[in-house]
Amino acid sequence: MDQVRDWTTIAAVITLFYCVSTQATGADAHTYLQKKHFIYAGGYWQDGQLTANSRFDSADSVSINLDELGVDRHYLSGMVDYHYRLSNRWKMSAALYRFTQRGSTQRLKDDLVWEGQDFAAGLTLDADWQINTVIVDAMYSLKQTKNFELAVGGGLHALDAKLIMAGQREITGANGSLQGFGETARSSLVVPLPNLRTTGFYAFNKKWSTQVTLGWLSLSIDEYNGAFKYAHLRGQYQISDRVGLSLGYQLVEIDVKEQLKRGSRRFDMSFKGATAALTFAF
């Protein structure tokens, strides 16, 4: 229900901004629409929900989520978003988002088999999540005025997700306690998925503007079966002709399954939260 409410809120805000944009007039041409290069560089404060699923050989399917691994769902990470205008109608855009968190569980109460590795009851399980996302798109401007642009396009969404789990055992004896690592399992999923995106930009004047980016796709390619949804709403203030400040809210959902020779692997991820960045135009 929370995810449905989030997407409904995004849609309502987009509709509101569209209505405002159709009524507002008189804005001069904005820096965003003039400069060839436009860069967002900053960070995002996200609430992440991650679930990994693995089926290996004849063993039953096993699912582990972020909370079970003792990983904090809230995190701060960096982001870079860039676009280059090739002409009045065409531009290239690229974005990089990163997630890295570590955590550890209490001692396992039951045996766990993950990616063909046996983690015996009594082990302390250390987890390392690493997710890198790169988006590269070619965008075409359907409509452009001195203060408004609506662009659509598509490209490649490359996801590199890793889950590294290590079992650590503590042995207590007459000379104290010793800690040593047991089994280590690495789950890695690197998948390129095509995506479709649309971007709407509206400048109220040369200082204030807003931007909405939506992305979506759901299809199967070779051994991958993936779905991708993305929404980013930004409000921007231009400090000078070249430097600005952007504050926004982002919502991302990614569900990717990889069919392996000896089983399957699936990563189900969703992130939502605030973003903040400096913008640079030149």
N, C-alpha and C positions, 0 to 999 in steps of 0.2 A: 504494500500500500504506500509506503514512503516513496518508493521509486516512481509510482504512478503520480503521486501528488507533486513530486519534483518536476516531472516532465509537463504536467498540467500547468504548473506555475510558470515554467519557461515559455510555454505557448501563449499564456495570457499576457505576459510581459511583452513578448514579440508583437502580439496584436496591438497592444497599447502604443508601443513605439511606432508601429506602422501608421496608426491613426494620427498620431502627433505629427509624423513626418509628412503626411499628405496635407496638413493644414499649415505648417510652418513655412514661411517664405522669407526671402531677403538675405539669406546667409551667403557670405562670400565664399569663393572656392577654398576648400580646406587643404591643409598640408598633406593629409593622407591621400588626397586625390591628385596632387601635383607632383610629389617626389617619386623618383623611380624606386628608391629603397626605403622600406619601413620595417623597423625591428622592435619587437617586444622582448625585453629581457627582465626577468624577475622570478617570482616564486609563487607557489600555491600551497594553501593550507587545506589538506584534504582529509576526509573520513573515508577510509578504504575498506572494502569488503572483498576478501579473496578466498576462493575455494579451489583446491587442487584435487583432481580425481585420477586414479591410476588403476589400470587392470593389467596384470602381468601373467603371462602363460595361463594356466588353468585356475589361478587363484581368483577369489572373489574381488569385485571392484571395491576400492577403498577411497574414501573422501576425507580430506583434512582441511579445516578452515583456519583462517588467520588467528582467531581467538583461541582455538585449541592449542596453537603453537606458542602462545604467550607473546605474540607480536602486537605492539600497540597499533590500533587502527588509525590513530590520528598522526599525521606527519607533515613535515615541511620539506619541500623539495624545490628544485630549480626548473625553469622552463625557458625556452627560447622559441620565438615565433617570428618568421621573416617572410616578406614578399618583395618581389622584384617585378616592376611593370615593364613588359616587353614592348607594349604599344598602348594606345588608348583603350583597347578592348581586351588584350591578353596580359596575364601576369602569372608568374610562378610563385608558389608559396611552399614553405617548409616549416615544420615544427618539431621540437624535441621535448619530450616529457620523461621524467625519471622518477622511479620509486625504489627506495632501498631501506629495508628494515630488518632488524634482527630481534630474536626473542628466544626464550627457553621455557619449556613446560615443567611441571612438577614431574616426579618420577612416574613412568608409565605403569598403569595398573594392570594392563593386559599386553600380551605380545602383539606386535604390529609388523606386518609385512608390507613394505613399500618399495616399488620399483625393483622387486626381486631381492631386497635386503631384509634380513630379519632383525627387528629391534625387540629384544627380550624385555619382559616386565622387570621393573626396577631401574631401568636406564633413565637418565635425564636427557631429554631430547632438545638439542639446540637447532634452531632454524634460521636460515638466511634467505630472505626474499629479495630478488633483484628483478626489476622490470624496466626496460627501456622501450619507449615508443617513438617512432619516427614517422611523420606524415609528409608526403611530397605530392603536391597537386598542381595541375594546370587549370587556371580559372579564366572564364570568359565573362565579360561584362554585358549582361542583357540590357541594362538600362543605366545611364550615367548622366547626371546633371552637375551643376557647380557645387552641390551639397549632398548628393545622394548617389549611391551605387548599389546595384543588385548584380551579383556575380554567381555563376554556377560552374562546376567543374568536377574533376575526378583525378584520381592518381593511386598511389600506393601507400598502404598503411602497414609498416613493418613492426612487428612485435617480437621482442626478445625477453622471454620470461624464464627465470631460473628459481628453483627451490632446492636449497642444499640443506640436508638434515644429517646431523651427527649425533650418535648415541654415546653418552658419557656415563661411566659407571664409577661409583665411589666404593672403595673397599676399605673397611675398617678392621684394624688388627691391633696387636699389642704395641706396635710402634706408631700408632696413629692411623690416619686415613690417607689413602692414595686415590688419585683420580686418573682415569685413563679412558681414551676413546674406544668405542666399539665399532659398530658398522657405520658407514657413511653412504648416503644415497643422494644422487644428483638428478633432478628432473629439469630438463631444459627444453623449451619449446621456442623455436625461431620460425616465424611464419610471416610471409608477405601476403597481405590481403588487399585487393583493390577497394577503393571507397569512393563514394559520391559526396560532394560537399556543396553547400550554398552559403554565401556571405552577404549580409545586408549592412550597409554603412549609411549613417545619416548625421550631418553636421548641423547643429542648431545655429552655430555661428563659427567664427574662426577659432574660438577657444574651446567650446564644448561640443562633444559628439558622442554617439553611441554606435555599437557594432554588435551584430549577432552572427554567430557561425554555427551551422548545423551539419552534421555528417551522419551517414547511415549506410549500412550494407548488410546483407545476409545471403550467403551462398556457399557452395562447396567447390573446392578446387583440389584436384588430385587427392592426397591423403588428408587434407584439411577440410574441416567444416566449421565455418566461423560466422559470427554476427558482431556488428559494431554499431554503436550509437554514440553520438557526441553532440553536446550543446555547450556553447560558451557565450555568455552575455557580458558585454563590457561597457563601462562608461569611461570616457576619456577627457582629460583636460590638457590643453596645449599650453605649456609653460612659456615656450618660445616657438619660433618657426621650426626649430629642429628637435627640441626636447619636449616630452609630454609625460603625463602620469595616467596610468590605466588601472582601474579597479573593476573586478568582475566576479562572476560566479560560473563555475564549470561543473558539468555533469557528464560522466563517461561510463559506458557499459560495454564490456568486451567478453565474449564467450567463444572460446576456440577449442576445438577437439582435433587431435592428431591420431590417425590410425597407424599403429606400429605393426611390425611383423609378428611380434610376440604379445601384442595387447593394444592398449590405447592410453592416451594421456589427455587430460582436459584441464584447462584453466578458465575459471569463471570469475570475472573481476568487475567491480564497480567502484567508482570514485566520485565524490561530490565535495564542493567546498569553494572557498574564496580564492581569488587570484589577485596579485598586485604586480605591476611591472612599470619600468620606465620605458618610454618609447623614443626612438631615434629615427629621424627622417633626413634623408640627404639625396 
